[in-house]
Amino acid sequence: MIIKRGVVVSHPGAMEWGVGKVVEVEAMRASIQFSDGIIRKIAASHYSQLLQADVAAFVELPENVPLVKVRATTTRVKKVKQAVS
């Protein structure tokens, strides 16, 4: 398979990524935007693992999806000084 911009592929070793669309091709790697919203760089030596996928299977996420940041909150216990007797 020839990897070029616009080709839709899937990675059989990472089906949880979903289907991806090639967005950039460089000499040694290709940038692929997968349906999970992450752009991954795949080395040219791994192109043989990629499978061509159906164009209709690629679901592009909208650009204006708000990011939800989750903060881990901890409750601190305030120490009260006691008088020395």
C-alpha positions as CSV (number, residue, x, y, z in Angstrom):
1,M,0.0,0.0,0.0
2,I,1.2,3.5,-0.8
3,I,1.1,5.9,2.1
4,K,0.2,9.4,0.9
5,R,-1.8,12.3,2.2
6,G,-5.6,11.6,2.5
7,V,-5.3,7.8,2.5
8,V,-7.5,6.2,5.2
9,V,-5.8,3.4,7.2
10,S,-6.2,1.2,10.3
11,H,-3.5,-0.3,12.5
12,P,-4.4,-4.0,13.3
13,G,-2.2,-3.9,16.4
14,A,-4.1,-1.0,17.9
15,M,-7.8,-1.3,16.9
16,E,-8.7,0.9,19.9
17,W,-7.3,3.9,17.9
18,G,-10.0,3.5,15.3
19,V,-9.5,4.4,11.6
20,G,-6.9,7.0,10.7
21,K,-6.4,9.5,7.9
22,V,-2.9,10.4,6.8
23,V,-2.4,14.1,7.3
24,E,1.3,14.5,6.5
25,V,4.0,12.3,4.9
26,E,7.7,12.9,5.6
27,A,10.8,11.0,4.5
28,M,11.0,8.7,7.5
29,R,7.4,8.8,9.0
30,A,3.8,9.7,8.4
31,S,1.5,11.7,10.7
32,I,-1.9,10.0,11.0
33,Q,-5.0,11.4,12.7
34,F,-6.9,8.5,14.2
35,S,-10.6,8.5,15.2
36,D,-9.8,8.7,18.8
37,G,-8.6,12.3,18.2
38,I,-4.8,11.7,18.5
39,I,-2.3,12.3,15.7
40,R,0.3,9.6,15.8
41,K,3.6,9.5,13.9
42,I,4.2,6.1,12.3
43,A,7.7,5.2,11.1
44,A,8.2,4.3,7.5
45,S,9.5,0.9,8.5
46,H,6.0,0.1,10.0
47,Y,4.0,1.1,6.9
48,S,3.6,-2.6,6.0
49,Q,1.6,-3.2,9.1
50,L,-1.1,-0.6,8.1
51,L,-4.2,-1.7,6.3
52,Q,-6.3,0.3,3.9
53,A,-9.6,1.2,5.5
54,D,-13.0,2.3,4.2
55,V,-13.1,6.1,3.8
56,A,-16.6,6.2,5.4
57,A,-15.3,4.5,8.5
58,F,-13.1,7.6,9.4
59,V,-14.9,9.9,11.8
60,E,-13.2,13.2,12.2
61,L,-13.6,15.0,15.5
62,P,-14.8,18.6,15.3
63,E,-12.1,21.2,15.8
64,N,-14.0,23.1,18.5
65,V,-14.5,20.2,20.9
66,P,-13.9,21.6,24.4
67,L,-11.2,19.9,26.5
68,V,-12.3,18.7,29.9
69,K,-9.6,19.0,32.4
70,V,-10.1,16.9,35.6
71,R,-8.2,18.0,38.7
72,A,-7.4,15.6,41.4
73,T,-8.6,17.2,44.6
74,T,-7.4,16.4,48.0
75,T,-8.8,17.6,51.3
76,R,-6.2,19.0,53.6
77,V,-6.7,18.8,57.3
78,K,-5.8,22.0,59.1
79,K,-3.6,21.4,62.1
80,V,-4.7,23.3,65.2
81,K,-2.0,24.3,67.6
82,Q,-2.7,23.3,71.2
83,A,-1.5,25.2,74.2
84,V,1.3,23.5,76.1
85,S,0.3,22.8,79.7
